[in-house]
Amino acid sequence: MSEPRDTQALLRSWHEGDARALEELVLANLAWIRERVSRRLGPKLRRREDSQDLVQETLLGLLRDGPRFLLREQAQFRALMARRIENEILRRHAFHTAGRRDLARECGVPGSDSVVTLDPAIAAVTRPSEAAHAGEMRALVALALELLEPDDRRILVEREYRQRSFPEIAAELGIAEDSARMRFNRALPRLAQKLVQLRGGRLDEAIGERAAAPEAE
């Protein structure tokens, strides 16, 4: 039997189209990510969503369709994936508890075909072309959005990606138009901070920690 490949090699192979690398990534990390996400969910939310199935389904979806990235350490890969899966579960929690809006609309953060390098040591070896840089920036922004708190991410996606007006956003959120504008203006510098952290290789800071997910009623 061949030796298992490390996280960086698996990510590179997956981005180059190696389907087996995706299987290896999932098998090597699924149990840890499941345990981490389960610990951070309240018992009521765990009962409402089958977290075991949801983690596996979401992990596969993120790797196939989400912003592509390259980093060196398995621990960072696991923490990043766990945080993004937790975000997905929180979106589903909001869907269950806030009038059951269209779940597909709640989830969509555009990705990118380009690969963003989150490890400065790797980035220093191969500098991207200008054309690649534009694609990497789109991937970086998409990844930074996923690391924001759900309320910040949602208002930025609604305004910037879906091009919705502040009156439309305010009506959907059930808040005043001025409040929607204020939330948007507060979310922008938080997104900028995430981008600075990611571009500086400070992935642990960008992922951060927060309180466990709220209980579903």
N, C-alpha and C positions, 0 to 999 in steps of 0.2 A: 504494500500500500504506500502511496506517496504521502509525504509530509503535508499537513494542512498549510495553506497559504495564509500570510498575515493579512490584516485588514486593508492596508494600503494596496497590496497586490490584488486582493479580491475586488476592491473598488475600481482599480484601473482596468482589470479584466472585464468587469461588468460594463463599464462605460464603453469598452471596445466591442461589446456585443456577445460576451461569453455568458450564455445562460446558466452554465454550471456554477459560475462564480456567484450568481444570485442565490442559488440553492445553498452554497457553502456559507455565504453571509448570514442567511436566515438561520440555518442549522446551528451555526457557531454562537449566535447571539440571542435567539428567540427566548430561551428559558430565563436568561438574566433580565431581558427587557420586560417579559411578562411579570416577573416577580417585582421589579421596580415599579411598574405601573400599578399593579394590584395593591401594593403598599400605600400608594398615594391616592387611591380612590376610597371614598367612604363606602360602607357596606351596602347602603341602599342603592347607590349607583352601580355597584358591582352586581347586585341582583337584577337591576333593570337591563343592563347590557352584559352579555357574556364576554367578560374581559379577555378570557383566554382566546376565543375565536376572533374577537375584535382586534386584539394586538397583532395576531398573525396576519389577518386580512389587511390591516392598515400598514404594517411594515412592508408587505409585498407591494402595496399600492404606492407608498412613498418612494421606494427604491425604483419602481418602474416609471412612475409618472411625475415625481416631485423634482425640485431643483437638484441637479447633480453636483456632487462635491467630492473633494479628495482630502483626506487627512491621514495622519500617521498612526494614532493610537486607538486600540480597540476600546479603551475606556471612554474616550471622547465620542467615538461612533455610537456606543451604546447610550450614553447620556443624551446625545443629540436626538437619536431615534426615540428614546423614551419620552423626551420633552415634546416632540412633535406628535407622538401618539396620544399623549395626555391631552394635548390641544384638541385632537380629533374627538376624544371622549367628552371633553368639555363642550364642544360644539353639539354633540348629540344630547348631552344633558340639557343644554339650552333649548334644543328642539323639543325635548320631552316636556319641559316646564314652562315654555313661553309661547303657547298658542300654536305649536306645531307648524311653524312656517316651513317653506320649502327647504328641506335639508340640503339638497344639491347646491342651493344658493349660499348656504351657510359655509360650505366647505371649500369653495374654489379659490385657491391662491395660485395664479399662473406660475408655471415652472419655466425651464429653459433646457434646450438641448446641449448647451455648453456646460463645462465642468468648472466649478469654482474651487480653487485651492485654498484650504483653510489652515494649512501648516506653512509658516514662513520659510522653514528650511527647505521644503519642497519647491515653493514658489521661487526661491532664489536660484534654483538650478535651471529652470526652464521659464524664460520670460515669454508671455503670450504676445502674439501679434496684435495690432490695433483692432483688427476685425474680431479676433477671438475675445479681446478685452471687453467689447461691447456686450457680447453674449454672456461673458462671465459676470459682468455687472448686473445683468438682468437676473441671473441665477442667484447672485449675492443678495439682491433686494428681495427676491422671493423667499430666500432662506431667512433673512432678517425679519420679514413679516411673520413667518411661522414662529419665531421666537418671542414675539410681542405678546402681551396679555390679550385675551380674546376680544375685549371691547375696543382696544386700540387697533388691532388687526382688522376687525370688521369694518370700522368706519373708514380706514384707509383704503381697503379693498373696494368698498362701495363707491367711494368718491373717485379714486384714481384709476381703478381698473374697470369698473362698471359705469363710470362717468355719470353717476346719479347726482341730482341736484341736492342741495342742503334741505330744501323743503321736503323732498321725497324721503331722504334719509331720516329726517326728524319725524315724519309721519310714521314710518315703519318702526322706529325705536320708541315712539310714544313720548318724545321730548320736544321742547321748543326748538325752533330753528337756530336761535342764538346758541343754545346748548350744544347742538350738533356741530356748529362751527367751532365752538370752544374745544370740544372733544377732538376734532380733527387737528386743530392747531396745537394741542398738547401732544397728540400722537406723533406728529411729524418729527420733533426733536428726539423722541424715544426711538423712532426708527433710525434716525441718523446716528444715535449712540450705538445701536446694535451693529450698524454698518461699520463704524469705526472699530468696534471690538472684533468683528469678524475679519476685517481687512488687516488688523494688527495681529492676527493669530491668537487673540484672547478668547478662545471658544468657550472656556469654562465660565468666563464672565458673561458672555452673551447668552449662554444657556441659563445660568443662574438657578436659583431655587425660589420656591414660593410655597404658600400654604397648600395643604392637600385640597383636592377638588371638593366643592361643596356637595352636601347631601341632596339627592333628589327626593322630592316629596312623594 
